[in-house]
Amino acid sequence: MKSIKVQLFMVVLTVLLFVIGFHSIFSKKILAKADSVHTLTFNNKLKVKTLFYPYRDPGNTADNLRRHLQGLTIDTNDNIYLTYAVCDETRYAYIYVYNKKGKLLRKSKKMPLGHGQAISYKNGYLYQLADIKDQTNFSLLKIDPYTFRIVRSWTIPSTIHPNVLFMQDDNTGISVSRYLDGYDINKIHLTEGPDAQRDWHEKIHISGFIGITPNREIQGFTYRNGQYHLLSNGEYMTFNPDGSNVKHISMNTKRESEGIGVMSNGKLVFGFNRLNELFIQQ
């Protein structure tokens, strides 16, 4: 009887050791995958490489608690602000702040930011176009990047429903909306009152879409070296502020894009989902 117990004990011990060993190897493979460095070469010969992997949900996260990477912007110290929309991506989002080495500096509580991708940093503040579901007018929020307190809020004219935003200065935002056969670029002027203004005479329209997915989603927007950069999935577009010199660039990837920004040295940063990975221009 004693011999049988010893044999059973040894069998159980062997199984436990196997499970522990397998789990350790599997975990290391997952970590290795998450720490892998990838490179992409666009069709304009621009090369980008993994910068770091920001937050992503654990595998067992409930659907109503999931956080989806949406947008990014970068401050003058090269800190990167990432937005994560919650659940159905139409009402609430979080802001995560990382340094350029991938260290998490701080994160916000759940905020009424809508989809969250239309974020821009300018002169010490974050600016967020909040596209809350079922609201006729979008809001433009001015946010303290340290406390995440909403300092000011402006109502955007209901005639436009922008997807992305780049702040040109403290009082002027450049927004992009899909319209008819292409994109409308509008200036949003912030006022002393509660309502932002838009002059339709300043509108620029660019014909032709970018993107490799059926809906040609707008995924990011920034400005560099005298040109705007408009991001979609698998492609981005550059053009002059007057709408001229339009160029389409293939990114040679099928991964969904999630934001574009510019470092202080002029290098582009791109966000992608599926492991939530940031790439930087080489």
N, C-alpha and C positions, 0 to 999 in steps of 0.2 A: 504493500500500500504506500509505504514511504517512497519507494522507487517511482511509482506512478505519479505521485505529487511532485517529485523533483523533476520528472520529465515534463509534466504540464507547465511547471514554473519556467523551465528552460525554453519551452515553445513560446509561451507568452512573452518572455523577455526578448527572445529573438525577433518576434513580430514587432514589439515596441521599438527595439533598436532599428529595425528596418524602416518603420514609419518615420521615426525621428530623423534618420539619415536621409530618407527621400525628401522629407519636408525641408531639411537644410539645403540640399542640393537644388530643389525647386525654387526655394526662396532666393538663393544666390543667383539663379538664372534670371529670375524676375528683376532683381536688383541690377544685374549686369545689363539687362535689356533697357532698364530705365536710365542707366548711366551711359548708355552707348552714345557715341558721337556719330552723327550722320552728316552727310554733305549733299547739297543739291546744286546743280549748275543750270541756270536759266538760259533761254535761247539767245539772250544778249551777252552771254559769256560771264555774267555776274555769278559769283559763287557764294553760297551761304553755308554755315556750319552750325551745329548744335551749340547754343549758348548755355542753356540749362533747362531742366524740367521743372516747371512750377507745380503748384498743388493740383492733384486730381483725386476724385472720389475713390475711396476703397470699394472693392467689388461688391460688398454687401450693403451699400448705401440704398436706402429706400427711395423709390422714384420721386416722392414729393420733397425729398431733401437733397436731391442731386444738384450739383453746381456745375454749370456748363461755361467753359471759357468762351468769351465773346470779343473782347477788345483790349487794346493796349495803348498807352501813351508814355512818354519818357520825359523826365524833368532835366534841368540843367546839370544836375549831379549824376546823371545816368541811372537814377532810380527808375524802375519800371513799374507802372501801375496797370494791373490786370483786372478786368471786370469778369465776374462769374454770375450769369443769370441763374435763377432758382426755378426748379420744377418746369413749368410750361413756358418760361422765358418771356413773359409778357408784363410782369409787374415789379418783381423784386430782384435785386442783385447785390453782390458783395464786391468790395474793392480790396485787392491784395497788393501789397507793395514789396518789391524785391530790389536788392542792389544788383549790380551787373554781374556779380558772381553767383547769383541765385539764392542768396540768403534772404529769408522772409523777415522783413523789418516790422511790419504791422499789417493788420487787416481790419476792415470795418465790420460793423454789425449789418444785418440785412437792411437794405435801403430801397426806397421807391424809385428805382432807376429805369424801370422797364426792361427792354432787351439788354441794355447795358453797353452795346458796342460803340456808341457815339460818344467817346470820351476824349478830352484834349487837355493838356497842361499848358498854362501860360502865366508867367510872372508870379509864381508862388501859389497858384490856385489850380484846382481841377475844374473843368467845365464839362457838364454831362447833359446831353439831350435825353430827357426822360420821355420815352414813348409808351406811356401806360396804356394798356388795353382798354378800349371803349371810351377813351377820352378824345374829344374832338380836336383839342389843341395840345400839342406837345409843350413841355416846359424845358427851359434851359436853366440848369442849376449851377451855381458857383459854390464849390466845396472846399473847405479847409483840408489840405492833404495830410495833416497830422492828426486832427481830431475827427475828421470826416463830417464835421458839422456843416449843414447847408447854410451858407452865408447869405445868399440872395437867390431869388427865383424870378424868372421872366416867362411870360406866356408867349409862345411862338404863334405867328399868324396861322390861322387854320387853312390858308391857301397852300401851305407847303407841309409836307410830312417827311422830313429828312431822315436818311438812314445813318449818316456819319457826319462828323464834325471836325474841323480844324480851326483853332482860335488864331486869327491873324494878329490880333492885339487884344488889349483888355476890353475893348468895346465892340469888336467885330469878329463874328464867327463865319467861316465858310462852310456851307453845308451842301450835301449831295443827295438828290432824290432820283429814283428811276421815274422816267416820264416818256410815254409814247415809244419812240424808237431808240431811246438812249438815256442820257442823264441831264438833269437840270442842276446847275451850280448856282446857289443863291447866297447872297451876303445877309447875315442876320446882325442887325445893329442893336446893341444893348443900350437902354435908356435909363434915366433916373427913376422912371416910373415902373409899374409892374409889367408893362407890355413891351416886348421887343418889336422892332420894325424891320420891314423888308421892302426895298424899292425894286419893283419888277423890271425897271430899266437896267438894273445891274445884273440881271439874270443872264447866264451863259448856258447854251444847250449844246451838248456833244452827241452826235448821232453814232449809233453802233454800240453793241454790248460787249462786255468781256465776261469770261467765266466758262467753265467746262461742264457745269451742272445745269440741269434743265431750267431752273428758276433764275439763273445768273445772279445770285445773291451778292449784294454789296457787303464786303466784310471789313473794310478799313480804309482810312484816308489820312494822308499826311502831306507835308511840303518839304522839299529839299532842292537846293541848288536852282532856285527859280522855277521849279516845276511842281505841280501837284502829282501825287501818286494815289491812284484809286485801286483798291484791292478787291478781287473776287476769288472764287475757288479756281486754282490752277493757273490763273492769269492776273496780271495787273496792268494798269494803263498809266502813262505819264502824259502830261499836257501843260502848256503854258497857261498863266492866269487868264489870258484872253481867249482860251479855248483852242489855240492853234498848236501845231506841232504834236499832234496826237500819235502816240506809239503804243502798241500792244506787246506785252512781254509774256511769253509762256514760262511757267515755273517748273515745268516737267515733273509734276507730282499730281496725284489724285486726292491727296489729303485736303481736308477742309481748312481753309484759311481762317484765322481768328485774330485779325488786327495787324497793323503796320505802324512803325515808329522810326525815329531817327535819333541816334546817339549824338553826343556833343561833338564827336569827331567826324560826323557826317555819314557814318555807316548805318545802313538800314537794318531794322530788326523785324522779323516776321513771326507771327504766332500760328501754330497749327494744333488741331485737336488730335484725338487718338494718341493717348499718352500725354497730351498737353506739352508741347515742345516748342521752345523758342529758338530761332535761328538768327545768326548775325552775319552780315556781309563780311567777306574776307578781303 
